[in-house]
Structure formats: C-alpha cells, structure tokens
Amino acid sequence: MWRDLAPIGRNTTTNGYRRYAWTAADTDCRAWFQAQTEARGLTYELDRNGNQWAWLGDPTAGDAVVTGSHLDSVPDGGAFDGPLGVVSSFAALDELRARGAHPTKPLAIVNFGDEEGARFGLACVGSRLTAGQLDKDRAHALRDADGVTLPQAMERAGYDPEAIGPDPERLARIGAFVELHIEQGRALDDTTDGKDTPVGVASAIWPHGRWRFDFHGEANHAGTTRLEDRRDPMLTYANTVLAARKKARTAGALATFGKVGVEPNGVNAIAGLVRGWLDSRAPDEETLAAVVGEIERAAVERGQRDGVDVRVTRESFTPVVEFAHDLRDQLSGLLGGVPVLPTGAGHDAGILSASVPTAMLFVRNPTGVSHSPAETAGEDDCLAGVAALAQVLEGLACH
C-alpha cells in the first residue's frame, strides 16, 4: 500500500508532496482509497462533502467504530502526515481479519478531504462541513491563490458543490472515532526514562488559529524614493514577524508567519501591499488570545511609525480540544499504559470531538520534523502503530 501511494503528488525537485484538494493528485489519492476498499470487499461510500468511507458491516446500524485520517498535504509536505493513518487503518483491518476477529459493531475507515487547507486556506474543510462548523456560504466563498473558488474546483473534479453541508445523521452513526497519526514532535523519542515507546495516546489539542495581516503602504520606485519619503509595508511586516516570535516565547506559546504575499513583488519596487499569514497556538485559549492581541498591537504601532495601515482578519479558529477522557483511558489501558501527551497540531479528530467521542494514537517521529520532506518514521514503529490500532479496534468493536 505504501509503495503504491508514495509516488502520487510527489515533486521530484523538492522530494515533497503537493496533494492539494480537488486537484489531479487528490483524484489519484481518492482512486487509491477506493481501490483499497473494493479489494477488501468493503462497502464504498462518498458523502455529500467529498469524504470517502470504507465500511465493514451495516453503515446504518449505529454505534460504529471509525478510524482513518487524510491523504492531502501541505506544500512540499512529508509522506507520513495523514497517509500513515489511512494506510495503517487498512492494515489494522487486515490484521483483525488475520486474527479471526469478529466485530459486533460496524467498522469504517475514512479519508477526510482537505484537512491541511493548503489550497483554500482553511484547515479540515471536509470534517468541518460534516460537523456543521463550516456553513455552505462560507465554504463557497473560499478561493485559492489563482482565484478559483471551492465550488469551481469541486465541479472540475466531478463533485457537486451544492450538496455540501452538515451531516448529523452520519455522525449519529458513530460510536467512536480513533485517528492514528505520526507524532508532530519528539515526545515519544525521549528515551531518558529508558523505555521504548513507539506509540502514544493524545490527551488534548492546543487551541489554534490563522490570522491574515494586511500591511497597506505605498508602492514606489526603489531607486529614486528617499528613505524618509517611503511608506514601506515590508518594514512593518518584518517587525511584526520578530514581534510574534518574542510575544510567543514570553507566553510559552507558538506564533509563525509562514506564508507571505507581496504586491507588486518587484525587485526594484517598494511594495504597496504585504500580506502575511500568522499561525498561532497556545496551551489555553486565554493565552492564545493575549499573544495574538499583542502581535496585532505591535503591528499597528509599528505601522503608525512607517505610515502603513494594518488590518487583521481571523480566517480560522479551533478551540482547545480535550479528547473524551473515558475513551482516552480505555485506549491507554488496551495498549498497556502507553504515554499520554498533548499536541499543538490540529486534526480531523479534533473537529469531530464536539460531535462524537474521539481519540488519537501517535507513532514515534525520531526527528520531530513534520510538514517537510524530512518527516519520517521507522518501519518497526509504523508496524507497532498498526498493531496498536488493531488492538484498539478489536477492543472497541469486537466486545
């Protein structure tokens, strides 16, 4: 499975993946998922929001145990973020069948669409739509960098954008959702206690969001405009990037400007507009709000000095997620007391947690690197993840 999936959407120059929503690479990933479903004699289902489901048992019976993740990527992302959870789900089902396990509840594997938000700027679109956390009008207003709207992209890929929206009936069928994911950090690789811990259980997801900062100055000639006559938004932007790092470090939070757009974007031109996107995360919502507020104040104050107008728009926000304690403890018990740890990364499991009991398993990442071609996990650890997921699914669905 891993070998078949690996070439899809891979950029041969960067060695990273560009599997963006509703593109050719996304179509190929979806075809792979459907082929895996049909090869196992499972029931294939495509829901109204473009999420794919593979069912063992009656999908309408209720109290289903669902696992899975996503197949899309960030720009030049790694091979494991998302796909490891989907591949491991099919492998865990194969393991259950090899054991002769007989589920008493329906089992399903899901591939949620557009989890990373790389194309339209909003993460977890498929699961947000399903859970009613993204309404149809807002979804239809999403545009990519080329001005293509979400409905246009869906239509070009052969899907109906008018059908999208909340799917409470589907969520009501789910008794538990468990997502396996590569750890995006190095907590499991910390061997100071002498224990070998390839797998862990998630306790919570930090609150996080994305904010767009628009710095409006005045475009002009780089070679003829005196420094004192300039209204250069690049200066305000650069100062804001440094301020974000300082404010986050002081508060024990995270703040990153990882995407920027410049107009007119000429080497010999002073920019008229710089647009930067802030990603910020913190242990609690109060700290997050305070950090973002301080970054905005620093931007506005510097903008006043530079003659630059600063406007801030919150594009997405996900509150703190505390995974269902009883399900979390059940997973930890089924796996013999593995480590329980929080994460600063968002996931579909976090979105669904408001509607159904959810939990997450993490597989060790020896470098801690993620959202990069350098992201990796050892084969033995991946197999340990499959074994752990199979153990969890058997404990939840077969007893």
Secondary structure, 3 states (H helix, E strand, C coil): CHHHHCCCCECCCCCCECCCCCCHHHHHHHHHHHHHHHHCCCEEEECCCCCEEEEECCCCCCCEEEEEEECCCCCCECCCCCHHHHHHHHHHHHHHHHHCCCCCCCEEEEEECCCCCCCCCCCCHHHHHHHCCCCHHHHHHCECCCCCEHHHHHHHCCCCHHHCCCCHHHHHCEEEEEEEEECCCCHHHCCCCCCCCCEEEEEEECCEEEEEEEEECCCEECCCCCHHHCCCHHHHHHHHHHHHHHHHHHHCCEEEEEEEEEECCCCCEECCEEEEEEEEECCCHHHHHHHHHHHHHHHHHHHHHHCCEEEEEEEEEECCEECCHHHHHHHHHHCCCCCEEEECCCCHHHHHCCCCCEEEEEECCCCCCCCCCCCCCCHHHHHHHHHHHHHHHHHHHCC
